[in-house]
Amino acid sequence: MIRKPVVNELIIDLDGPDGNAFSLISAAKTLASKFGYSSERTKRITEEMMEANYESLVFIFDYWFGDNVILETTNEELLDATDHYRAKM
């Protein structure tokens, strides 16, 4: 059998233990390194995340890594907030 490669999806459940701020900042550092971001850019991203409230932190993470990571949540307020941030862009 011949088939196209299956892309492994990286999914983070924001409602679970991997969805807390510290885990997302850690994931951002790991992904930035994996994607070859400079240490300066990585520092800028993580500092911006650390200075933000949780909703903004999630949006910042999604902005930088959303093409490679799926964030899932059942939290309607968080979903509404990220839609609000997207509309500002």
Short mmCIF file of the C-alpha atoms (twelve columns), coordinates in Angstrom:
data_MODEL
# 
_entry.id   MODEL 
# 
loop_
_atom_site.group_PDB 
_atom_site.id 
_atom_site.type_symbol 
_atom_site.label_atom_id 
_atom_site.label_alt_id 
_atom_site.label_comp_id 
_atom_site.label_asym_id 
_atom_site.label_seq_id 
_atom_site.Cartn_x 
_atom_site.Cartn_y 
_atom_site.Cartn_z 
_atom_site.pdbx_PDB_model_num 
ATOM 1  C CA . MET A 1  0.000   0.000  0.000  1 
ATOM 2  C CA . ILE A 2  1.267   3.473  -0.891 1 
ATOM 3  C CA . ARG A 3  -0.107  6.586  0.764  1 
ATOM 4  C CA . LYS A 4  0.774   10.145 1.578  1 
ATOM 5  C CA . PRO A 5  2.405   10.724 4.944  1 
ATOM 6  C CA . VAL A 6  0.029   11.418 7.797  1 
ATOM 7  C CA . VAL A 7  0.811   14.674 9.527  1 
ATOM 8  C CA . ASN A 8  0.941   14.298 13.273 1 
ATOM 9  C CA . GLU A 9  -1.210  16.929 14.878 1 
ATOM 10 C CA . LEU A 10 -0.039  18.518 18.070 1 
ATOM 11 C CA . ILE A 11 -3.118  19.243 20.154 1 
ATOM 12 C CA . ILE A 12 -3.106  21.044 23.472 1 
ATOM 13 C CA . ASP A 13 -6.227  20.769 25.616 1 
ATOM 14 C CA . LEU A 14 -6.469  24.166 27.285 1 
ATOM 15 C CA . ASP A 15 -8.934  22.682 29.780 1 
ATOM 16 C CA . GLY A 16 -6.390  20.079 30.933 1 
ATOM 17 C CA . PRO A 17 -3.055  20.209 32.739 1 
ATOM 18 C CA . ASP A 18 -1.152  21.171 29.576 1 
ATOM 19 C CA . GLY A 19 -3.313  24.253 29.155 1 
ATOM 20 C CA . ASN A 20 -1.994  26.225 32.106 1 
ATOM 21 C CA . ALA A 21 0.156   29.298 31.518 1 
ATOM 22 C CA . PHE A 22 3.416   27.675 32.617 1 
ATOM 23 C CA . SER A 23 2.908   24.691 30.307 1 
ATOM 24 C CA . LEU A 24 2.100   26.932 27.352 1 
ATOM 25 C CA . ILE A 25 5.208   29.046 27.945 1 
ATOM 26 C CA . SER A 26 7.296   25.876 28.163 1 
ATOM 27 C CA . ALA A 27 5.715   24.567 24.957 1 
ATOM 28 C CA . ALA A 28 6.449   27.904 23.263 1 
ATOM 29 C CA . LYS A 29 10.132  27.606 24.178 1 
ATOM 30 C CA . THR A 30 10.289  24.028 22.904 1 
ATOM 31 C CA . LEU A 31 8.503   24.817 19.644 1 
ATOM 32 C CA . ALA A 32 10.530  27.969 19.022 1 
ATOM 33 C CA . SER A 33 13.699  25.916 19.324 1 
ATOM 34 C CA . LYS A 34 12.274  23.193 17.082 1 
ATOM 35 C CA . PHE A 35 11.363  25.770 14.429 1 
ATOM 36 C CA . GLY A 36 14.767  27.439 14.584 1 
ATOM 37 C CA . TYR A 37 13.661  30.747 16.090 1 
ATOM 38 C CA . SER A 38 16.526  32.868 17.347 1 
ATOM 39 C CA . SER A 39 17.063  33.036 21.084 1 
ATOM 40 C CA . GLU A 40 16.157  36.728 20.908 1 
ATOM 41 C CA . ARG A 41 12.802  36.026 19.230 1 
ATOM 42 C CA . THR A 42 12.081  33.189 21.651 1 
ATOM 43 C CA . LYS A 43 12.825  35.459 24.593 1 
ATOM 44 C CA . ARG A 44 10.566  38.178 23.143 1 
ATOM 45 C CA . ILE A 45 7.689   35.734 22.659 1 
ATOM 46 C CA . THR A 46 7.944   34.198 26.114 1 
ATOM 47 C CA . GLU A 47 8.362   37.563 27.843 1 
ATOM 48 C CA . GLU A 48 5.266   38.838 26.060 1 
ATOM 49 C CA . MET A 49 3.387   35.719 27.185 1 
ATOM 50 C CA . MET A 50 4.554   36.145 30.800 1 
ATOM 51 C CA . GLU A 51 3.403   39.775 30.890 1 
ATOM 52 C CA . ALA A 52 -0.049  38.959 29.512 1 
ATOM 53 C CA . ASN A 53 -3.230  37.783 31.165 1 
ATOM 54 C CA . TYR A 54 -4.222  34.208 30.370 1 
ATOM 55 C CA . GLU A 55 -6.484  35.073 27.436 1 
ATOM 56 C CA . SER A 56 -3.774  37.181 25.809 1 
ATOM 57 C CA . LEU A 57 -1.160  34.521 26.518 1 
ATOM 58 C CA . VAL A 58 -3.265  31.951 24.655 1 
ATOM 59 C CA . PHE A 59 -3.689  34.325 21.728 1 
ATOM 60 C CA . ILE A 60 0.053   35.052 21.588 1 
ATOM 61 C CA . PHE A 61 0.775   31.319 21.600 1 
ATOM 62 C CA . ASP A 62 -1.792  30.768 18.857 1 
ATOM 63 C CA . TYR A 63 -0.376  33.639 16.804 1 
ATOM 64 C CA . TRP A 64 3.159   32.203 16.813 1 
ATOM 65 C CA . PHE A 65 2.437   28.466 16.796 1 
ATOM 66 C CA . GLY A 66 -1.160  28.105 15.614 1 
ATOM 67 C CA . ASP A 67 -0.124  26.793 12.205 1 
ATOM 68 C CA . ASN A 68 1.449   23.801 13.941 1 
ATOM 69 C CA . VAL A 69 -0.538  23.400 17.146 1 
ATOM 70 C CA . ILE A 70 -4.264  23.021 17.686 1 
ATOM 71 C CA . LEU A 71 -5.581  24.535 20.901 1 
ATOM 72 C CA . GLU A 72 -8.832  23.046 22.130 1 
ATOM 73 C CA . THR A 73 -11.167 24.313 24.851 1 
ATOM 74 C CA . THR A 74 -14.768 24.225 25.894 1 
ATOM 75 C CA . ASN A 75 -14.385 27.586 27.660 1 
ATOM 76 C CA . GLU A 76 -16.717 29.917 25.759 1 
ATOM 77 C CA . GLU A 77 -15.180 33.039 27.319 1 
ATOM 78 C CA . LEU A 78 -11.742 32.020 26.063 1 
ATOM 79 C CA . LEU A 79 -13.104 31.257 22.598 1 
ATOM 80 C CA . ASP A 80 -14.843 34.650 22.486 1 
ATOM 81 C CA . ALA A 81 -11.703 36.437 23.692 1 
ATOM 82 C CA . THR A 82 -9.472  34.885 21.036 1 
ATOM 83 C CA . ASP A 83 -12.035 35.831 18.373 1 
ATOM 84 C CA . HIS A 84 -11.868 39.382 19.720 1 
ATOM 85 C CA . TYR A 85 -8.046  39.434 19.468 1 
ATOM 86 C CA . ARG A 86 -8.158  38.070 15.914 1 
ATOM 87 C CA . ALA A 87 -10.573 40.810 14.887 1 
ATOM 88 C CA . LYS A 88 -8.065  43.441 16.065 1 
ATOM 89 C CA . MET A 89 -5.384  42.140 13.719 1 
# 
